[in-house]
Amino acid sequence: MTARPDSTLQPGEQPAASLPAPVSEGFSDEALETFSRSHVHIVDTMNRLRVLPMQLAQRGLDDGVRASAVAIHRFFNDAVLEHHDEEERELFPSLAHSAGRGDEAALVGSLIARLAREHREIESLWDRIEPGLRRLSRGRPAPLDERAIEQIVALYVAHAAFEESAVLPLAACILKSGDRAALALGLAMRRTPYRINAYI
């Protein structure tokens, strides 16, 4: 795991975590690129969460700290949880269906089990962080669970890096055309607003 150089670090502040150059970069498959781009956005948000306790301690609940709390709270509830659901309902079944028999099926099954387990761990840590963050986003003083924040940032960065280095490249290799199409359609339907037109 690499970190971006940052000449503006405050005393005691750690450099921001970042993903290595995605192995999935350059995929011709738009669906897999969607997952990879999501990882970049989520890690960026995790970096904002990581420094929030220090900002709160130094500046109090000023407008900037509250705006960060609002953005992080909204992004996690709207984007991170949706990302987990997309992987578990769209990507993982497509991978399992495309996997060959024997060792390949066993490998895919173990990867899916690991990622799903890590999703639950991330969500459990979020449950510890969310109440304080929600209060801050509403302009109400609240403590943040700094230990849980450290854990969720470390876990998510490692989780995303593992997907980039092991899972998405495997998907690019083994997904069959029908499963690629089903994955792309499933993601597209999630992002398309449904409108019912009534004709009289």
Disulfide bonds with the S-S distance in Angstrom:
none
